[in-house]
Amino acid sequence: MTITAAPQPTTRATTVLAVLFAGAFTMGCAEMLVVGMIDLIAADLAVSVPMAGVLVTANALGLAIGGPLLTFLVTRFDRRHVLIAATAVFVLANLLPALMADYPVFVGARVVIGAVQGLFIAAAMVTATSIVPPERTGRAMAVIISGFAMSSALGLPIGTLLGQAVGWRGSFVAVVVAGAVVLVLAVIVLPSVPTPRGSGAMGQARHAFAPRVLAVLAVSFLTFAAMLAAITYLVPFLDQVTDVSGPAVSIYLLVYGVATAVGSFGGGRFADANASRMLIVGAIGVSASLVALLAFGSNAIGTALAVLGIGLFGMATGPSIQHRVVSLAGPGAPLASSLPASAVNAGIAFGAFAGGLAIDGGGVRLAVVAGIAIAVVAIAAAWATSALRPTAAASVTVPAHAASVTEPPTR
């Protein structure tokens, strides 16, 4: 197989990838902690559960809008400096909910956290692919994706247990400590990755925001909106429908987290085989899993299997979206690399909002119904965009990107 023939990354490259993985893992934990402690946060801040869900929306909107905007503004800066600055702001912003923030300040902090998270993702993708041979580019990008997936598999349930033991603010203290460690490691380890000459922000933007790219991003938006319409309110669903509460909730969060981790790893292989087809299969899988959650939500095992399916099929589309966007964006691939995360988090924001409205309208089961409706649209969008192909300009993506990849990492 060609995979085994590819040159292995150097020890230095492996170390850099490990730091980027740690940063992605820590930021993913901060993003998802609210999902596991939404009841605790709502009670402590004296707001409703749907209002607490706005904290998920705020983080997602910050990433979806602020991430690409910040990436555009710092296009000419060295990626090392961008990553260090993004991590530092992330640590400072998480100090607010960790120490004293009330609800409005917490919402504002979550917007900032989401924005620098999006900036980190884009800069990390460029850095990761600059320190490995071109034939290992996909696997380097998968390291960043898997960091966020593992944050759901391990960080979310651990953080939830910690929050139940010492309070939800204690979980954010842990995030601050972890972020500070990543910041120190980033300063020590990350190489200089300057932007190649001629990579103007406006030129990249024309290709990155081409209609064909936006159409594929819409598939990701809809798929993750369908997932999060239900998953954002999984804790109250378990309490009110499945009759599960307390520490047992962490088991379901662990199931979801493990499913997202497995999906992200396995999805890379399917993306290489046929990314367009994987987007269709993923949307169908999410839809079927949501139907199962609605139908068997009162059964503990049935609920666990449905949650497993939502995480597995949904996250398996992640590598395929990244693959399709980079391919379709052509010369705009460096800037476009920030857009899949934006689409995902815009979907998370919309899904959390739609699920909250559904709950206000008739109970927590309606959040799952909202997810099913969105998933059906996602299936149609995935099928409609499957025929899109790169233009002639996109054929230069790999050579242009390979030029920056071959630059040796230096300090």
C-alpha positions as CSV (number, residue, x, y, z in Angstrom):
1,M,0.0,0.0,0.0
2,T,1.2,3.5,-0.7
3,I,0.5,4.5,2.9
4,T,3.2,2.2,4.2
5,A,5.7,3.5,1.6
6,A,5.3,7.1,2.8
7,P,8.3,8.6,4.6
8,Q,7.8,8.6,8.4
9,P,7.7,12.0,10.1
10,T,10.8,13.1,12.0
11,T,11.0,13.2,15.8
12,R,10.8,17.0,15.6
13,A,7.7,16.8,13.5
14,T,6.1,14.3,15.8
15,T,6.7,16.5,18.8
16,V,5.2,19.5,17.0
17,L,2.1,17.5,16.0
18,A,1.8,16.3,19.6
19,V,1.7,19.9,20.8
20,L,-0.9,20.8,18.2
21,F,-3.0,17.8,19.2
22,A,-2.8,18.9,22.9
23,G,-3.9,22.4,21.9
24,A,-6.8,21.0,19.9
25,F,-7.8,18.7,22.7
26,T,-7.8,21.4,25.3
27,M,-9.8,23.8,23.1
28,G,-12.3,21.1,22.3
29,C,-12.8,20.4,26.0
30,A,-13.5,24.0,26.7
31,E,-16.1,24.1,23.8
32,M,-17.9,20.9,24.9
33,L,-17.9,21.3,28.7
34,V,-21.1,23.3,28.6
35,V,-23.0,20.4,27.1
36,G,-22.1,18.1,30.0
37,M,-22.9,20.6,32.7
38,I,-25.7,22.6,31.2
39,D,-28.1,21.9,34.1
40,L,-25.5,22.9,36.7
41,I,-24.7,26.1,34.8
42,A,-28.3,27.0,34.3
43,A,-29.1,26.6,38.0
44,D,-26.0,28.5,39.2
45,L,-26.5,31.4,36.9
46,A,-30.3,31.4,37.4
47,V,-31.2,31.0,33.7
48,S,-33.3,28.4,31.9
49,V,-31.7,25.4,30.2
50,P,-32.3,26.9,26.7
51,M,-30.6,30.1,27.9
52,A,-27.7,28.1,29.0
53,G,-27.7,26.5,25.6
54,V,-26.9,30.0,24.2
55,L,-23.4,29.5,25.6
56,V,-22.9,26.7,23.1
57,T,-24.3,28.9,20.4
58,A,-22.0,31.8,21.4
59,N,-18.8,29.6,21.2
60,A,-20.0,28.2,17.8
61,L,-20.7,31.6,16.3
62,G,-17.4,33.0,17.5
63,L,-15.6,30.1,15.8
64,A,-17.8,30.3,12.7
65,I,-17.5,34.0,12.1
66,G,-14.5,35.1,14.1
67,G,-12.2,32.2,13.1
68,P,-12.2,33.0,9.4
69,L,-12.1,36.8,10.0
70,L,-9.1,36.5,12.3
71,T,-7.4,34.1,9.8
72,F,-8.0,36.6,7.0
73,L,-6.5,39.5,9.1
74,V,-3.3,37.6,10.1
75,T,-2.6,35.9,6.7
76,R,0.8,37.5,6.5
77,F,1.9,36.6,10.0
78,D,4.1,33.7,10.9
79,R,1.9,30.7,12.0
80,R,4.1,30.2,15.1
81,H,3.2,33.7,16.4
82,V,-0.4,33.2,15.5
83,L,-0.7,29.9,17.4
84,I,1.0,31.3,20.5
85,A,-1.2,34.4,20.5
86,A,-4.4,32.4,20.0
87,T,-3.5,30.0,22.8
88,A,-2.7,32.9,25.2
89,V,-6.0,34.6,24.5
90,F,-7.8,31.3,24.9
91,V,-6.3,30.9,28.4
92,L,-7.2,34.5,29.4
93,A,-10.8,34.2,28.1
94,N,-11.4,31.0,30.0
95,L,-10.3,32.6,33.3
96,L,-13.6,34.6,33.3
97,P,-16.0,31.7,33.7
98,A,-13.5,29.9,35.8
99,L,-13.4,32.7,38.4
100,M,-16.3,35.0,38.5
101,A,-18.2,35.6,35.2
102,D,-22.0,36.2,35.3
103,Y,-24.2,35.1,32.4
104,P,-23.6,38.1,30.0
105,V,-19.9,38.1,30.6
106,F,-19.8,34.3,30.1
107,V,-21.6,34.6,26.8
108,G,-19.1,37.3,25.6
109,A,-16.1,35.2,26.8
110,R,-17.5,32.2,24.8
111,V,-17.6,34.3,21.6
112,V,-13.9,35.2,22.1
113,I,-13.0,31.6,22.9
114,G,-14.7,30.4,19.8
115,A,-12.9,33.0,17.6
116,V,-9.4,32.2,18.8
117,Q,-10.3,28.5,18.5
118,G,-11.1,28.9,14.8
119,L,-7.8,30.8,14.4
120,F,-5.9,28.1,16.1
121,I,-7.4,25.4,13.9
122,A,-6.5,27.2,10.6
123,A,-3.0,28.0,11.8
124,A,-2.5,24.5,13.1
125,M,-3.6,22.9,9.8
126,V,-1.0,25.0,8.0
127,T,1.7,24.2,10.5
128,A,1.0,20.5,10.6
129,T,1.2,20.1,6.8
130,S,4.4,22.2,6.6
131,I,6.4,19.8,8.7
132,V,5.6,16.5,6.9
133,P,6.1,15.2,3.4
134,P,3.3,16.0,1.0
135,E,2.1,12.4,0.9
136,R,1.4,12.5,4.7
137,T,-0.5,15.8,4.5
138,G,-3.9,14.1,5.2
139,R,-2.7,12.3,8.2
140,A,-1.1,15.5,9.6
141,M,-4.5,17.2,9.3
142,A,-6.2,14.3,11.0
143,V,-4.1,14.9,14.1
144,I,-5.8,18.2,14.6
145,I,-9.3,16.8,13.9
146,S,-8.6,13.9,16.2
147,G,-7.6,16.3,19.0
148,F,-11.1,17.8,19.0
149,A,-12.7,14.3,18.7
150,M,-10.8,13.0,21.7
151,S,-11.9,16.0,23.7
152,S,-15.4,14.6,23.4
153,A,-14.4,11.0,24.1
154,L,-12.3,11.8,27.2
155,G,-12.3,15.4,28.2
156,L,-16.1,15.9,28.2
157,P,-17.0,13.0,30.5
158,I,-14.0,13.7,32.8
159,G,-14.8,17.4,32.9
160,T,-18.5,16.6,33.6
161,L,-17.5,14.3,36.6
162,L,-15.2,17.0,37.8
163,G,-17.9,19.6,37.6
164,Q,-20.3,17.4,39.5
165,A,-17.7,16.9,42.2
166,V,-16.3,20.5,42.6
167,G,-18.7,22.7,40.7
168,W,-18.8,23.6,37.0
169,R,-16.3,26.5,37.5
170,G,-13.8,23.9,38.7
171,S,-13.9,22.3,35.2
172,F,-13.0,25.5,33.6
173,V,-10.1,26.0,36.1
174,A,-8.8,22.7,34.8
175,V,-9.1,24.0,31.2
176,V,-7.1,27.1,32.1
177,V,-4.3,25.0,33.6
178,A,-4.2,22.7,30.6
179,G,-4.2,25.7,28.3
180,A,-1.3,27.3,30.2
181,V,0.7,24.1,29.8
182,V,0.0,24.0,26.0
183,L,1.1,27.7,25.8
184,V,4.5,26.9,27.4
185,L,5.0,23.9,25.1
186,A,4.0,26.0,22.1
187,V,6.6,28.6,22.9
188,I,9.3,25.9,23.3
189,V,8.4,23.6,20.4
190,L,6.5,25.2,17.5
191,P,8.6,26.1,14.5
192,S,8.5,29.2,12.4
193,V,6.1,28.9,9.5
194,P,6.1,32.1,7.5
195,T,3.5,32.8,4.8
196,P,4.8,32.2,1.3
197,R,5.2,35.3,-0.9
198,G,2.3,35.9,-3.2
199,S,-0.3,34.3,-0.9
200,G,-2.4,37.5,-0.6
201,A,-5.5,37.3,1.5
202,M,-7.9,38.7,-1.2
203,G,-6.6,36.3,-3.8
204,Q,-7.2,33.3,-1.5
205,A,-10.6,34.6,-0.5
206,R,-11.9,34.6,-4.1
207,H,-11.2,30.9,-4.3
208,A,-12.0,29.9,-0.7
209,F,-15.5,31.5,-0.9
210,A,-16.4,30.2,-4.4
211,P,-20.0,28.9,-4.7
212,R,-18.9,25.3,-5.1
213,V,-17.0,25.5,-1.8
214,L,-19.9,27.1,0.0
215,A,-22.3,24.5,-1.3
216,V,-20.2,21.7,0.2
217,L,-19.8,23.6,3.5
218,A,-23.6,23.8,3.7
219,V,-23.7,20.0,3.9
220,S,-21.5,20.1,7.0
221,F,-23.6,22.9,8.5
222,L,-26.8,20.9,8.1
223,T,-25.3,17.6,9.3
224,F,-23.9,19.1,12.5
225,A,-27.0,21.2,13.1
226,A,-29.0,18.1,13.1
227,M,-26.7,16.4,15.5
228,L,-26.5,19.3,18.0
229,A,-30.2,20.1,18.0
230,A,-30.5,16.9,20.0
231,I,-27.1,16.4,21.6
232,T,-26.9,19.9,23.1
233,Y,-29.9,18.9,25.3
234,L,-28.9,15.2,25.8
235,V,-28.6,15.7,29.6
236,P,-32.2,16.9,30.1
237,F,-33.4,14.3,27.6
238,L,-31.7,11.6,29.6
239,D,-33.3,12.9,32.8
240,Q,-36.8,13.5,31.5
241,V,-37.2,10.7,28.9
242,T,-34.7,8.0,29.7
243,D,-34.8,8.5,33.5
244,V,-31.0,8.7,33.8
245,S,-29.3,11.3,35.9
246,G,-26.3,12.0,38.1
247,P,-23.0,10.2,37.4
248,A,-24.6,7.8,35.0
249,V,-25.0,10.6,32.5
250,S,-21.2,10.6,32.0
251,I,-21.6,7.1,30.6
252,Y,-23.7,8.4,27.7
253,L,-21.4,11.3,27.2
254,L,-18.5,8.9,27.0
255,V,-20.4,6.8,24.5
256,Y,-20.9,9.9,22.3
257,G,-17.3,11.0,22.7
258,V,-15.9,7.6,21.8
259,A,-18.2,7.5,18.8
260,T,-16.9,10.9,17.6
261,A,-13.3,9.8,18.1
262,V,-13.8,6.5,16.2
263,G,-15.7,8.4,13.5
264,S,-13.0,11.0,12.9
265,F,-10.3,8.4,12.6
266,G,-12.2,6.0,10.4
267,G,-13.7,8.8,8.4
268,G,-10.3,9.6,6.9
269,R,-10.1,6.3,5.1
270,F,-13.6,6.8,3.6
271,A,-12.7,10.3,2.6
272,D,-9.8,9.0,0.6
273,A,-12.0,6.4,-1.0
274,N,-14.9,8.7,-1.9
275,A,-15.5,11.9,0.1
276,S,-18.7,12.8,-1.7
277,R,-20.3,9.4,-1.0
278,M,-19.2,9.6,2.6
279,L,-21.1,12.9,3.1
280,I,-24.3,11.2,1.9
281,V,-23.8,8.1,4.0
282,G,-23.0,10.3,7.1
283,A,-26.1,12.4,6.7
284,I,-28.3,9.3,6.3
285,G,-26.7,7.7,9.4
286,V,-27.3,10.8,11.5
287,S,-30.9,10.9,10.4
288,A,-31.5,7.2,11.2
289,S,-29.8,7.5,14.6
290,L,-32.0,10.5,15.5
291,V,-35.1,8.6,14.5
292,A,-33.9,5.8,16.8
293,L,-33.3,8.2,19.6
294,L,-36.9,9.5,19.3
295,A,-38.4,6.0,19.0
296,F,-36.4,4.3,21.7
297,G,-35.5,7.2,24.0
298,S,-37.2,5.7,27.0
299,N,-34.9,2.6,26.8
300,A,-31.4,3.0,28.3
301,I,-29.7,0.7,25.8
302,G,-31.6,2.0,22.8
303,T,-30.7,5.6,23.8
304,A,-27.0,4.6,24.1
305,L,-27.0,3.0,20.7
306,A,-28.7,6.0,19.1
307,V,-26.2,8.4,20.7
308,L,-23.4,6.1,19.4
309,G,-24.8,6.4,15.9
310,I,-25.2,10.1,16.0
311,G,-21.5,10.6,17.0
312,L,-20.1,7.9,14.7
313,F,-21.8,8.9,11.5
314,G,-21.7,12.7,12.1
315,M,-18.0,12.9,13.0
316,A,-17.1,10.5,10.2
317,T,-18.1,13.3,7.7
318,G,-15.4,15.6,9.1
319,P,-12.4,14.4,7.1
320,S,-14.5,14.3,3.9
321,I,-15.6,17.9,4.3
322,Q,-12.0,19.0,4.8
323,H,-11.0,16.9,1.8
324,R,-13.7,18.3,-0.4
325,V,-13.2,21.9,0.6
326,V,-9.4,21.9,0.1
327,S,-9.9,20.2,-3.3
328,L,-12.6,22.6,-4.5
329,A,-10.9,25.7,-3.2
330,G,-7.7,25.4,-5.3
331,P,-5.3,28.3,-4.7
332,G,-7.5,29.4,-1.8
333,A,-6.9,26.2,0.2
334,P,-4.9,27.9,3.0
335,L,-7.7,30.2,3.9
336,A,-10.4,27.6,3.1
337,S,-8.9,25.3,5.6
338,S,-10.5,27.5,8.3
339,L,-14.0,27.2,6.8
340,P,-15.0,23.6,7.6
341,A,-14.7,24.3,11.3
342,S,-16.8,27.4,10.8
343,A,-19.4,25.5,9.0
344,V,-19.5,22.9,11.7
345,N,-19.8,25.4,14.5
346,A,-22.4,27.5,12.6
347,G,-24.3,24.3,12.4
348,I,-23.8,23.7,16.1
349,A,-25.0,27.2,16.9
350,F,-28.1,26.8,14.7
351,G,-28.8,23.3,16.0
352,A,-28.5,24.4,19.6
353,F,-30.8,27.3,18.9
354,A,-33.4,25.2,17.0
355,G,-33.3,22.6,19.7
356,G,-33.9,25.3,22.4
357,L,-36.9,26.7,20.5
358,A,-38.3,23.2,20.1
359,I,-38.0,22.6,23.8
360,D,-39.7,25.9,24.6
361,G,-42.5,24.9,22.2
362,G,-43.3,21.4,23.6
363,G,-40.6,19.6,25.6
364,V,-37.2,18.0,25.1
365,R,-38.4,15.3,22.6
366,L,-39.2,18.0,20.1
367,A,-35.4,18.9,20.0
368,V,-34.9,15.5,18.5
369,V,-37.7,16.1,16.0
370,A,-36.0,19.3,15.0
371,G,-32.8,17.4,14.5
372,I,-34.5,14.8,12.2
373,A,-36.0,17.6,10.1
374,I,-32.6,19.2,9.6
375,A,-31.0,15.9,8.8
376,V,-33.4,15.2,6.0
377,V,-32.3,18.5,4.4
378,A,-28.7,17.5,4.9
379,I,-29.2,14.3,3.0
380,A,-30.7,16.2,0.0
381,A,-27.8,18.7,0.1
382,A,-25.2,16.0,0.3
383,W,-26.7,14.3,-2.8
384,A,-27.0,17.6,-4.7
385,T,-23.4,18.6,-4.2
386,S,-21.9,15.1,-4.9
387,A,-21.3,16.0,-8.5
388,L,-19.3,19.1,-7.9
389,R,-15.7,18.9,-9.1
390,P,-12.7,21.2,-8.9
391,T,-12.2,23.8,-11.6
392,A,-9.0,23.9,-13.7
393,A,-7.6,26.4,-11.2
394,A,-8.0,23.9,-8.4
395,S,-5.6,21.5,-10.1
396,V,-2.7,23.6,-8.8
397,T,-3.7,23.1,-5.2
398,V,-1.3,20.3,-4.4
399,P,1.8,21.6,-6.1
400,A,1.2,25.1,-4.6
401,H,0.7,23.6,-1.1
402,A,3.6,21.2,-1.5
403,A,6.0,24.1,-1.9
404,S,5.2,25.3,1.6
405,V,5.2,21.8,3.0
406,T,8.8,21.1,1.9
407,E,10.1,24.1,3.9
408,P,12.0,22.7,6.9
409,P,10.7,23.7,10.3
410,T,13.1,26.1,12.0
411,R,13.2,28.1,15.1
